[in-house]
Amino acid sequence: MELLSKYVEFKNGKKRPDSKGSIPVYGGNGILDYTDVANMQSGIVIGRVGVYCGNVFLVRDKCWVSDNAIKAICHENIDLGYLYYLLSSLHLNERRIGTSQPLLTQKILNNIEVDVPGLTTQKKIASLLGLFDSKIKLNNEINENLQQQAQALYKHYFPYSVGDELPDGWRIGSVGEIIEIHDSKRIPLSGAERAKMEKKTYPYYGAAALMDYVDDYIFDGKYLLLGEDGTVVDDAGYPILQYVWGQFWVNNHAHILTGKLGFNVESLYMLFKQTPVKTIVTGAVQPKISQANLRSIQVVIPPSKLLTDYNSQIEPLFALLRTNEEANKSLTALRDTLLPKLMSGEIDVTDIQL
């Protein structure tokens, strides 16, 4: 066993510059912004402070590492790809210090003991695990394209906005006419309650993202989640949305929606992706979108025949999206199962041909 400092140089990032450009600025939760200067040519970015402590990002091009992250620069005796997977396997979030403001320090990282194989084996391990991540990335890119196609079709089928003069068969209505709200079925679970669960199988969603996995579910089917309080709008004022399906649990910070009057979950999703909601958000400290305010939003309601046609056009797109996402879950689970076995040498990669 050797200290990690034998293979890596760790340095704290610096406050991001104000200038704009095309070089990504990395923080503890990924890309924060873009600038025109770099303080790392390639390496690993590690979340240093707060809730993102221990997050690990592989960066193969120049970037700026901000002051809430640490940059890890490889020595000649370690492969960059292997270092990324090694750091990912070390559960760095469990090594942080402090409670009110968790912190990961260079000293903690430098003194981690690791068993690192030779460069040839390192590169084989990184290539093997990289196959999983490449496929996951490709599926994500395909899904992004599928959503773009669905949104382009929506704009083609439904080109009118609330302020336009509408043709016969079209009218102005309210969101309340086209949604069913299932919030009464929500049951929040505390972190302590979730921590006691042994068999975590079902996704547990919050206002803006998947938060955890739990041992039971309260919803089964396709739904649209729309942030109710906390993180409820993006920088452009559009609602925070999650298209979800299968068996899952939701806390009390997201509205759970299905469509009616011809709108299904997918067409409702596309409608809200281009419906600004900033004006209905209340609360300065804790932003909130109430049910009443959500129902009050004015929208254009098209003829039912057009909605039926549109829904039939996008259903194959979303079916493929769901298939890709399920494949990614399986790929991620398999990669995460292999990761510690490869790092420990339990799985020998010597004779694997890549």
KOLZAZA-560678 format. One record per atom (N, C-alpha, C): residue in one letter; x, y, z. Coordinates in steps of 0.02 Angstrom, whole numbers, plus 50000, padded with zeros to 5 digits. Each point is the difference from the previous one (the first is absolute). Layout:
N
AXYZ
...
END
This chain:
354
M500424994050000
M499585006050000
M500445006350000
E499785004949963
E500375006449996
E499515005750014
L500285005750020
L499585005950009
L499805002849932
L499405002649995
L499755002749937
L500455005749975
S500325003550046
S500445005649981
S500584997849956
K500154993549999
K500534997549956
K499805000549927
Y499355000049987
Y499754999749932
Y499675006549976
V499815004250047
V499585005749982
V500235006350037
E499955005649967
E500095006550033
E499325003350007
F499815001750062
F499365003250013
F500115007450013
K499585004249971
K500025007350012
K499295002750003
N499885004650044
N499345003250003
N499905004349938
G499385000249976
G499845004549946
G499995007250023
K499885004549954
K500005007250016
K499345003249977
K499855005750030
K499395003649982
K499955001049925
R499424998549973
R499925000349928
R500045007149975
P500315001149942
P500065006749971
P499335002549974
D499945006549993
D499385003149976
D499944999649923
S500564998949966
S499995000149927
S499604994149972
K499735001049941
K499614994949966
K500394997049942
G499864993749985
G500344996749945
G499724993149989
S500414995449975
S499764993349984
S500324994650044
I500425002050048
I500334995350044
I499564998750061
P499834993750015
P499544998650055
P500315001650068
V499575002550044
V500195001150070
V499674994550041
Y500424996050035
Y499744994450039
Y499975001750074
G499444998050031
G499935000350072
G499864993050026
G499774999650061
G499874993550031
G499424996349970
N499585003349961
N499424996749968
N500045000149924
G500615000649973
G500084999949928
G500135006849970
I499805000949938
I500135006349964
I499545005550027
L500305005550022
L499635005750027
L499905005549950
D500495001049956
D500005005749955
D500564998949949
Y500125005149960
Y500554999749951
Y500405006450004
T500664999549989
T500445005850004
T500504999649943
D500505004549999
D500495000049945
D500704998250023
V500084997850062
V500654997950026
V499944993250034
A500574996650009
A500014993450031
A500514999850056
N499864995950052
N500514998750051
N500154992650007
M499734995949952
M500184992949996
M499934997849928
Q500504996449974
Q499994997849931
Q499614993549992
S500064995550047
S499614993950003
S500104997050069
G499524996250024
G500064997150067
G499334998150028
I499964999850065
I499394998150035
I499785005950043
V499355001450001
V499725005150043
V499624996450056
I500135002150062
I499694996950059
I499635005350040
G499374998950016
G499635004650042
G500335000650068
R500105006250023
R500405001250060
R499595001950061
V499425003249990
V499645002850056
V499254999249991
G499634999350056
G499274999949997
G499724993349977
V499395000349974
V499644993849982
V500324996349942
Y500435003449961
Y500314996849943
Y500694997350016
C500184999950064
C500644997350023
C500104992949974
G500554998849966
G500164993349978
G499764998249931
N499615004349967
N499824998949930
N500634999949957
V500024995749950
V500604999149959
V499825000849926
F500395004249964
F499885001349929
F500664999149962
L499964996349945
L500574999149955
L500005005549947
V500565003649994
V500055005549952
V500614998849957
R499904998949936
R500564998449955
R500235006049960
D499735005850013
D500205006149964
D500085005550051
K500235005749977
K500135005550047
K499355002750030
C500055002250062
C499425002650035
C500245004550057
W499535003250032
W500145003850061
W499674996350058
V500394998650052
V499734996750059
V499885005350053
S499375000650022
S499815005450046
S500214998450071
D499905004850044
D500254999450069
D499594995450044
N499454997249975
N499634995150040
N500164992849976
A500574999449965
A500214993549976
A500764999350005
I500234993949993
I500724998450000
I500184997149932
K500575001949974
K500234996949938
K500534994750016
A499964994449965
A500464994550009
A500384999049935
I500675000950003
I500434999549942
I500414993650004
C499974995949947
C500354993650001
C500765000849998
H500354995850038
H500714999049988
H500084995149943
E500624998949978
E500124995749942
E499854992750013
N499934998150064
N499914992950016
N499264998050006
I499545004349978
I499294998250003
I499635002649939
D499554996049974
D499595001849942
D499415004350023
L499845005149961
L499475004750018
L499334996450007
G499824995849952
G499374996450003
G499964995450061
Y500554996650013
Y500024995650059
Y499935004050064
L500325005950004
L499955004150059
L499285002150013
Y499635001649947
Y499305001850007
Y499604994450033
Y500094993949975
Y499634994450029
Y500254998250070
L500655000850011
L500274998750067
L499695004850050
L500005006449985
L499705005050045
L499254998850009
S499674997849946
S499284998650005
S499864994150046
S500484995550007
S499904994050041
S500165001250073
L500285005850017
L500255001250069
L499485003150046
H499385001349975
H499465002850042
H500255006250037
L500235004849961
L500315006050029
L499515004050042
N499354999649985
N499515003850040
N499984997550072
E500224993850011
E500014997350068
E500635001950038
R500485003149967
R500645001950031
R500035007450020
R499475003649986
R499995007250015
R499975001250075
I500185006050020
I499975002050069
I499505005750008
G499765000950062
G499525005450013
G499294997749988
T499535003350035
T499294998249993
T499605005749969
S500045006050029
S499615005649972
S500265002049931
Q500654999549990
Q500305001649935
Q500524994649984
P499794994349972
P500474994649986
P500585002349955
L500584997150012
L500605002249965
L500444994049983
L500285000049940
L500484995049979
L500665003749987
T500534997950033
T500645003749996
T500524996249961
Q500515003749978
Q500574996949966
Q500344994950045
K500055001650065
K500324995550047
K499644993350003
I499335000250003
I499624993850001
I500144995949938
L499995003249942
L500114996549937
L500714997249996
N500485004050018
N500704997949996
N500154993850041
N499654999050055
N500164994650047
N499564993849992
I499604999849946
I499624993949986
I500484994749973
E499954994050026
E500424994549977
E499664996349943
V500394998749947
V499744996749941
V500494994749976
D499744995249963
D500414994849969
D499915000749925
V500505002849967
V499945001749929
V500414995249957
P499704996849950
P500384995449957
P500435003949950
G500344996449956
G500405003249949
G499585003649949
L500345004149960
L499645004249952
L499604996049949
T500274994449977
T499644995949951
T499334997650028
T500014997650061
T499394997750033
T499535005750014
Q500285005750022
Q499595006050012
Q499605001849937
K500345000149944
K499675002049938
K499474995049978
K500114993650013
K499504995049983
K499375000950043
I500115001250064
I499435001050046
I499605006249979
A500375005449985
A499665006249980
A499624999149935
S500294996249953
S499674998949935
S499374995850010
L500044994950043
L499424995750011
L499435003950031
L500145003850053
L499485003950032
L499765005749955
G500465002549958
G499825005449954
G499494997949948
L499994993449983
L499504997549953
L499295001250026
F499924998850065
F499345001150031
F499825007449997
D500475004350019
D499855007250002
D499885002849930
S500364997449951
S499895002349931
S499304998449976
K499774993950016
K499324998149980
K499485004150037
I500115001250064
I499545004250040
I499975007049971
K500585002749983
K500025006849971
K499635000249933
L500114994949958
L499664999749935
L499244999750010
N499774995950045
N499284999650013
N499725006750024
N500385003450043
N499785006650023
N499955005049943
E500484999749955
E499995004649942
E499414998449954
I499864993649991
I499424998049959
I499365002550033
N499954999250066
N499395002250035
N499915007649996
E500555003750003
E499955007249993
E499755001849931
N500244996549949
N499775001149932
N499264998249992
L499794994550031
L499294998049997
L499555005450029
Q500215002950056
Q499605005450030
Q499985006149955
Q500575001549968
Q500015005749954
Q499534998949941
Q499984993849975
Q499544998449946
Q499275000950023
A499854997650060
A499325000550026
A499805007350009
Q500485004150022
Q499845007050010
Q499925003749933
A500414998249951
A499945003049934
A499324998249969
L499794993850009
L499344997949975
L499445003850036
Y500095001150065
Y499495003750038
Y499925007149972
K500565003249986
K499965006849973
K499705000149931
H500114994549962
H499704999549933
H499244999050004
Y499784995650044
Y499294998550007
Y499625005750034
F500335003350048
F499665004950041
F500395006650001
P499965003849945
P500435005949992
P499745006450034
Y499424999650031
Y499695006150027
Y500145000850074
S500055006350021
S500085001750071
S499385003850024
V499985001350065
V499415002950031
V499825006849968
G500495003749979
G499875006749972
G499805000149927
D499994994249968
D499874999749928
D499244999749985
E499835002049939
E499314998949976
E499954992749978
L499524996450029
L499974992849990
L499514998149945
P500154994749963
P499534997549949
P499404996550033
D499514998449960
D499424996450025
D500224993350031
G499694998350055
G500154993750033
G500535000650054
W500355005650001
W500505001350051
W499715004950051
R500244999750062
R499755004750050
R500525001050056
I499905005350039
I500415001250059
I499674996650060
G500374996250036
G499754996850060
G500515000650056
S499914996050052
S500465000350056
S500324993150010
V500585000050033
V500344993750015
V499554995450041
G499585003050043
G499554996050041
G499534995649960
E499865001949937
E499564996049959
E500344993749972
I500665000149996
I500354994749963
I500444995650044
I499985001150066
I500424995850045
I499594996850055
E500234994250020
E499784996750061
E500585000550049
I499875002350061
I500535000650051
I499914994550052
H500544996250012
H499964994250044
H500395001150065
D500065006450020
D500405001750058
D499764996750065
S499354998750004
S499734997250063
S500284993150016
K500304996749950
K500284993350011
K500725000250024
R500295006050002
R500715000550019
R500104998450074
I500574997050015
I500194998650069
I500745001550008
P500185005450035
P500725001550009
P500334995050046
L500634998649988
L500414995750043
L500625003950021
S500165000050063
S500605003550024
S500624996149980
G500565003450002
G500644996749985
G500134994350048
A499815000950063
A500104994750050
A499584993949984
E499385001149978
E499564994449981
E500294996249940
R500255003849951
R500284996849941
R500644996250016
A500395002750047
A500634996850018
A499904993150032
K499424999150034
K499864993650033
K499794994549951
M499825002049940
M499774995149951
M500574995849974
E499914993549997
E500544995649978
E499964998649925
K499404998649975
K499924998349930
K499765006149961
K500475004049973
K499815006149965
K499934998649926
T499384999449978
T499854997849932
T499675005549958
Y499585004150031
Y499575004549962
Y500265007250005
P499985003749943
P500235006950000
P499595004450048
Y500345004750033
Y499695004950045
Y500165006949972
Y499495003549974
Y500115006349966
Y499835006050045
G500395005449990
G499865006350032
G499775005149949
A500055006450018
A499755005349956
A500365000349934
A500654998549999
A500405001249940
A500374993949975
A500044994650040
A500424994449979
A499844993750040
L500294994549976
L499994993850038
L500445000950061
M499734998750059
M500365001250062
M500294993750032
D499664994549991
D500194994050037
D499614994149971
Y500104994150031
Y499594994249985
Y499704997450065
V499394997449996
V499644997750060
V499734993049989
D499704997150053
D499794993049997
D499274998949982
D499665005349979
D499304999449980
D499835005549950
Y499414999849971
Y499805005249952
Y499275002050013
I499835006149977
I499315002350007
I499695001949932
F500415000249948
F499755001549932
F500254994649953
D499584998549951
D500184995049950
D499705002249933
G500425001849953
G499765002449935
G500435005849976
K499745003749950
K500355005849973
K499725006350031
Y500455004450023
Y499795006350032
Y500495005549981
L499765006250008
L500435005849994
L500075003250068
L500625000950023
L500125003450063
L500195007349986
L499705004650036
L500145007149992
L500165002850069
G500585003150008
G500225002450064
G499495004550034
E499844998550064
E499525004050037
E500345005350044
D500514997950036
D500375005050040
D500744998250002
G500405005150015
G500734999249996
G500235002049931
T500294995249963
T500225001349931
T499404998849954
V499685005549977
V499384999249962
V500055002849929
V500485004449986
V500095002649932
V500745000149982
D500144999649934
D500685000649978
D500185007449989
D500605001349975
D500235006949993
D499575004149951
A499674996549954
A499575003449950
A499285000750023
G499844997450060
G499325000750026
G499534994449983
Y500264994649970
Y499584994249984
Y499984995150059
P499474996050006
P499954995650059
P500514994449998
I500184997750060
I500434994250007
I499564993849991
L500154995949950
L499584994349982
L500394993550003
Q499654994650019
Q500284993449997
Q499484995349968
Y500194996949945
Y499584995049967
Y500174993350030
V499534996950036
V500164993950037
V499494994549983
W500204993850011
W499574994349985
W500204994250045
G499564994950000
G500134994150041
G499755000950071
Q500314996550047
Q499805000250070
Q500495004550038
F499735004950037
F500445004950033
F499645003450058
W500385003950037
W499755003950057
W500185007349987
V499575004650023
V500135007249992
V499905003350068
N500455004750017
N499895003850062
N499505005649988
N499915004450048
N499485005249994
N500265006549970
H500554999749963
H500275006149969
H499905000249924
A499644995149973
A499865000049928
A499274998549988
H499695003649954
H499324998449978
H500044993849955
I499504995650007
I499974993949959
I499425000849952
L500145000149935
L499505001949950
L499904994549947
T499384999449978
T499844996649937
T499555004749961
G499894998449936
G499615004549957
G499284997849991
K499605004549975
K499314998549980
K499815004749943
L499404999349976
L499755004049944
L500444999149938
G500234993849990
G500424998549942
G500745000250013
F500215003150054
F500725000350017
F500194993650037
N500534996749977
N500284994650039
N500625002650037
V500364995750035
V500585002350039
V500535003149955
E500104997049942
E500535002449955
E499845006849970
S499385001049976
S499835006549971
S499955005350054
L499814998150060
L500015004650057
L500715002250015
Y500464995249998
Y500715001450010
Y500255005149949
M499844999049937
M500225004649947
M499695006950008
L499365000350022
L499675006450012
L500365003950054
F500144996750056
F500325003650056
F500725001949984
K500334996449955
K500695001749982
K500045006849965
Q499435002449975
Q500015006649968
Q499485004750030
T499844998850064
T499535004350036
T500355003350059
P500185006449996
P500335003350056
P499535000350061
V500284999050060
V499585000050060
V500275004650054
K500515003949984
K500325004250051
K499515004750034
T499505002449962
T499535004950028
T499544997050053
I499944993450002
I499554996950050
I500374997450061
V500675000950000
V500404997650057
V499935005050057
T499864997450060
T499945004250060
T500554998050050
G500135004550047
G500484998550053
G500705002149979
A500325004150042
A500675002449985
A500534995150025
V499914997850062
V500494995450030
V499914992949973
Q499384997849995
Q499844993249975
Q499515000749942
P500265000549938
P499565000749942
P499494994349997
K499395001649979
K499464995049999
K499535001149941
I499774994649971
I499465000249950
I499424996250031
S499485003750020
S499424996850031
S499564996749948
Q499584995450022
Q499534996949954
Q499555005249968
A499755004750039
A499555005149974
A500335004149945
N500625002250013
N500365003949950
N500164996049938
L500174993650010
L500144995749943
L499384999249956
R499434998950032
R499384999149962
R499805006349962
S500225005850024
S499785006349972
S500365002149936
I500554996749983
I500395002049941
I499584999349938
Q500015005149958
Q499644999849937
Q500414996349947
V499674995749962
V500324996349946
V499534999649940
V500294998649942
V499604998849940
V499804992749999
I499354998749993
I499754993249996
I499804998649928
P500354995449967
P499874998749929
P499424995149990
P499804999049938
P499484994949985
P500254993150022
S499544995950024
S500184993450026
S500324995649946
K499785000849936
K500274995949945
K500755001349993
L500215006350005
L500715001649994
L500404996950058
L499725000350060
L500344997050057
L500074992449991
T499484996849975
T500034992849988
T500554998449950
D500035003949946
D500514998949948
D500705001150029
Y500085005350039
Y500665001550029
Y500214994550048
N499544997950043
N500164994750048
N500244993649965
S499684998449945
S500194993949963
S500695000849968
Q500185006249983
Q500665001449970
Q500564999250051
I499885002250061
I500555000250048
I500044993750044
E499484995950000
E500034994150043
E500604995449984
P500154998749935
P500604996049986
P500655003350025
L500035006649997
L500595003650024
L500104998850075
F499465000750037
F500054999250073
F500084992650020
A499734995549959
A500114992950014
A500744998349995
L500345002849949
L500724998949992
L500385003450057
L499785006050018
L500325003550056
L499984995850064
R499424997150014
R499934995950061
R500454993849996
T500024997049940
T500434994049991
T500735001850012
N500225005649973
N500705002150009
N500155001450074
E499535003150033
E500105001650071
E500044993750042
E499574995249985
E500034993650037
E500654996449986
A500245000349937
A500654997049983
A500565003450040
N499965006650007
N500515003650038
N500004997950074
K499424998750027
K499974997750070
K500364993350007
S499894995549953
S500324993550002
S500765000649990
L500205004249952
L500715001149987
L500355003150061
T499675004850031
T500285003250060
T500084995050056
A499494995950011
A500034995050053
A500564995049988
L500084997849938
L500534995249984
L500695003250008
R500075006149975
R500645003650008
R500185000950073
D499515001950040
D500135001250072
D500154993550037
T499744994449975
T500164993550029
T500714997949983
L500205001249937
L500664998249977
L500555004550030
L499845006350012
L500505004950020
L500434997750059
P499704998350058
P500434998150056
P500374993449988
K499704995449961
K500334993649985
K500615001049956
L499955004749952
L500575001549957
L500545003750038
M499805004650043
M500495003950037
M500374995850052
S499674995050028
S500324995850050
S500414994349970
G499934998949934
G500344994549968
G499624993550003
E499395000150029
E499604993950004
E499854997449930
I499905004649952
I499924998149930
I500665001549965
D500294994949970
D500655000749964
D499875002049929
V500295005649979
V499885002549931
V500584998449953
T500484996250025
T500614998649961
T499864997349931
D499544995249996
D499874996649935
D499415002949962
I499705005550025
I499445003049966
I500245003849939
Q499704998749942
Q500175003549939
Q499495005549987
L500235006149995
L499555005849989
L500145003149932
END
